[in-house]
Amino acid sequence: MPISEISVNVMHHIKKKMKGLPEFFDWRGELGRIDYVGEAIRRLLILLLILGINIGLCLLMGLDITPETWDNNIGLTIIASFVLMVPIDIRRLNDIGVSPWWLVPVWILSQIPEPIDGSAQVGIYTFLVIIPLLIWGLFIVFKPGKALREARRKME
C-alpha cells in the first residue's frame, strides 16, 4: 500500500473522529435520566484525568498542592468541569422542561468557598450551599423527562 493511500486513510479516520467531537459539546437536544447519569460518569472520568494532569503539571512546576493552596492551582480543572458538564446539564434541563438559566445560580453556589472546619460558618454554608446543591442534583436526576411524560399520556 503506497504512503499516499495510508495518509488518506489516516486523514479520513481523523475527520470521522473529529465529527463526533462537536456532538460531545453540543447543548442542543434532550438527554434522559439514564443517559444523563451515564454521560456524567463518562465526563467525570475525563475530568479526573484532567485533574491528574493539572496536579502533575503543578508538581512539575514546583508548586505545592496543599489544602491552603489547592484553590489557587486548579484553574484548569474548574474551566474543564464547566466546559465538560454544562452541555449535558443544558440537555437534561431541556428534557425536563426547565430553563437552562437555572444553571447560573447553581454555578454561583458551587463556587462559594468552603469555610474552615470548626468555624461558625459551617452550619450556614451547609444550609445555604450544600443542601440546595444536593436538592438540585436530586431534582435533575429524578425528575421525569419528556419520554416518560409522553408514555404516561399514551397510557391514559
Helices and strands as residue ranges (DSSP letters): H 3-24, H 33-60, G 70-72, H 75-96, G 100-102, H 103-110, H 121-125, I 126-130, H 131-142, H 146-155
